[in-house]
Amino acid sequence: GSGIFVLTGLEAREEAGPAVVLSYVVSGTAALLSVFCYTEFAVEIPVAVELMKLR
């Protein structure tokens, strides 16, 4: 769980340096684009309408 934050700090200090900030920005952007895709998929599923038709 929280080990990712500890290891990131150690690697930033020993290996990568300030480039870790850039990697966080790139991976955060990729995660945000994934969220947008999942949101679009979720909007297309008419779950509430199907439940109302059954009543």
C-alpha positions in Angstrom: 0.0 0.0 0.0 2.0 2.9 1.2 5.4 1.5 0.2 5.1 3.2 -3.1 5.5 6.6 -1.5 8.5 5.5 0.5 10.3 3.9 -2.4 9.6 6.9 -4.6 11.4 9.1 -2.2 14.4 6.9 -1.9 14.7 6.5 -5.7 14.3 10.3 -6.2 17.1 10.9 -3.7 19.5 8.3 -5.0 18.8 7.9 -8.7 16.4 10.2 -10.5 16.6 13.5 -8.7 14.2 16.2 -9.9 13.0 14.1 -12.8 10.6 12.3 -10.4 8.3 15.3 -10.5 8.1 15.0 -14.3 7.3 11.3 -14.0 4.5 12.1 -11.6 3.1 14.6 -14.0 3.2 12.2 -16.9 1.7 9.3 -15.0 -1.0 11.6 -13.5 -1.9 12.8 -16.9 -2.2 9.1 -18.1 -4.4 8.3 -15.1 -6.6 11.3 -15.8 -7.1 10.3 -19.4 -8.1 6.8 -18.2 -10.6 8.3 -15.9 -12.2 10.3 -18.7 -12.4 7.1 -20.8 -14.1 5.1 -18.0 -16.5 8.0 -17.4 -17.5 8.0 -21.1 -18.1 4.2 -20.9 -20.2 4.6 -17.7 -22.4 7.3 -19.2 -23.3 5.0 -22.1 -24.7 2.2 -19.9 -28.4 3.0 -19.2 -28.7 1.2 -15.9 -31.3 3.5 -14.2 -33.6 3.4 -17.3 -33.6 -0.4 -17.3 -34.5 -0.5 -13.6 -37.4 1.9 -14.1 -38.8 -0.2 -17.0 -39.0 -3.2 -14.8 -41.2 -1.6 -12.2 
